[in-house]
Structure formats: structure tokens, C-alpha cells
């Protein structure tokens, strides 16, 4: 991928339904070149597909947080499975550095989030944690 591919992907992230002609003008390319590059990115597996983000999806979790978790011993796989079993877990990430796992959480209230955090902290093998509330989110191009 070159710089043009990266710019094309950024434009598609901003509006995946943009017309080829609009993308061409925005990127300073021909419509044919834009179409060819999108097809090349799809064929190579860089672009897996396109999706729709609904307003209700964005507001489904009024309280969102990232919980960084330090795990003692070799319980990371078990703890990740337990986290993924929580209805409030939106994603679970392995990471390096100070924290072993980062859990993306979404709840309907701070009170519910507090209960989820306490439940996670009580999991066997969770040694330490730190949680940050997500106050606002901006996606690329928005």
C-alpha cells in the first residue's frame, strides 16, 4: 500500500458510500484509478467489506470505558474468555507493556459500570487494573 491507498482508505472510512467520482475529485485521481485501487484493496484482503453505523449503535452504551488489566501468573487466556462472556464487554485486547489485557466496556449507567468493574476485579488472577471513561469519540473523517 502506498500513500494514495492510505488516503483512499481514510476517505472510505469517512464515507464508505461516497461516489467514485467524488472520491476521485477528493484524491486528485481519475474515477477509473479509484475503482481499480478499491478492487485491488478488496482482492488483496486489505478491505474486507463495508458497513453501516447506525445512530442507535453509537448511543447504545451511554457509559463506555477502557479497563486496563494486569494479570498474575498464566491466567490470561482464562480471564480473556471470562471477559468475553460478560454482556458488557464490547471487545477484549491483548497488549504489551504495563497492562496484559484491555477490555472495552459499555453499560447503561455509571452504577452498572461500577458493578462490572468490581466483578472483573474479583476474577481470580486479576492483580491490578485501571479504568478510563470514554467521554467522547471521533472516528477518522468525522
C-alpha positions in Angstrom: 0.0 0.0 0.0 1.2 3.5 -0.8 0.2 6.9 0.4 -2.6 7.1 -2.2 -4.1 3.8 -0.8 -3.9 5.2 2.7 -5.7 8.4 1.6 -8.3 6.3 -0.2 -9.0 4.2 2.9 -9.3 7.3 5.1 -11.8 8.8 2.6 -13.8 5.5 2.6 -13.7 5.4 6.4 -15.3 8.9 6.4 -17.9 7.9 3.9 -17.9 4.3 2.5 -20.8 5.2 0.3 -19.1 8.1 -1.4 -19.4 8.1 -5.2 -16.3 7.1 -7.2 -16.4 10.4 -8.9 -16.4 12.3 -5.6 -13.5 10.2 -4.3 -11.6 10.9 -7.5 -12.0 14.6 -7.1 -11.1 14.5 -3.4 -8.0 12.4 -4.1 -7.0 14.1 -7.4 -7.3 10.8 -9.3 -9.4 9.5 -12.2 -12.6 7.6 -11.5 -11.1 4.6 -13.2 -8.0 4.7 -10.9 -10.2 4.9 -7.8 -12.2 1.9 -8.9 -9.1 -0.1 -9.7 -7.5 0.7 -6.4 -10.6 -0.2 -4.4 -10.8 -3.5 -6.3 -7.1 -4.2 -5.7 -7.5 -3.5 -1.9 -10.5 -5.8 -1.8 -8.8 -8.6 -3.8 -5.7 -8.4 -1.6 -7.9 -8.6 1.6 -6.9 -5.1 2.9 -10.6 -4.1 2.6 -12.8 -6.9 3.9 -16.1 -5.1 3.4 -18.1 -2.1 4.1 -20.5 -1.5 7.0 -23.2 0.8 8.1 -23.1 2.6 11.5 -26.5 3.4 12.9 -27.2 6.2 15.3 -28.7 3.7 17.7 -25.4 1.7 17.6 -23.4 4.8 18.6 -25.8 5.6 21.5 -26.5 2.1 22.7 -23.9 2.4 25.5 -24.1 5.8 27.1 -21.3 4.9 29.5 -18.2 3.5 27.9 -14.8 2.7 29.4 -11.5 1.1 28.8 -10.3 -1.2 31.6 -6.6 -2.0 31.6 -5.9 -5.2 33.5 -2.7 -6.7 34.9 -2.8 -10.5 35.3 -0.7 -12.5 37.7 0.5 -15.9 36.6 -0.6 -17.7 33.5 -4.3 -17.0 33.6 -4.6 -14.5 30.7 -6.4 -16.9 28.3 -8.9 -17.9 31.0 -9.5 -14.3 32.1 -10.0 -13.2 28.4 -12.6 -15.9 28.0 -14.4 -14.8 31.2 -14.3 -11.1 30.0 -15.7 -12.1 26.6 -18.6 -13.8 28.4 -19.7 -10.6 30.1 -22.6 -8.9 28.3 -21.0 -5.5 28.9 -17.7 -6.5 27.1 -17.6 -4.9 23.7 -14.0 -6.1 22.9 -11.0 -7.6 24.7 -7.5 -6.8 23.5 -4.2 -8.5 24.4 -1.4 -5.9 24.7 2.1 -5.4 25.8 3.7 -3.1 28.3 2.3 -2.4 31.7 -1.1 -4.0 31.1 -1.8 -7.5 29.9 -5.4 -7.0 28.7 -7.6 -4.1 27.8 -11.3 -4.6 28.0 -13.7 -2.2 26.2 -16.9 -2.0 28.2 -20.3 -0.5 27.6 -23.1 0.0 30.1 -26.3 2.0 30.5 -25.2 3.8 33.7 -22.2 4.5 35.9 -23.7 2.3 38.6 -23.8 -0.6 36.2 -20.2 0.1 35.1 -19.1 0.1 38.8 -20.7 -3.3 39.3 -19.0 -4.7 36.2 -15.6 -3.3 37.3 -16.0 -4.9 40.7 -16.9 -8.2 39.1 -13.9 -8.1 36.9 -11.5 -7.1 39.8 -12.7 -10.2 41.7 -11.8 -12.6 38.9 -9.0 -15.0 40.0 -5.7 -13.9 38.5 -6.6 -10.2 38.1 -3.8 -8.5 40.1 -4.4 -4.8 39.2 -6.5 -2.6 37.0 -7.0 1.0 35.9 -10.2 2.3 34.1 -10.7 5.3 31.9 -14.1 6.5 30.9 -14.6 7.4 27.3 -16.0 10.9 27.3 -16.4 11.4 23.5 -15.4 9.5 20.4 -14.5 10.8 16.9 -13.9 8.4 14.0 -11.5 9.3 11.2 -13.0 11.8 8.8 -15.9 12.8 11.1 
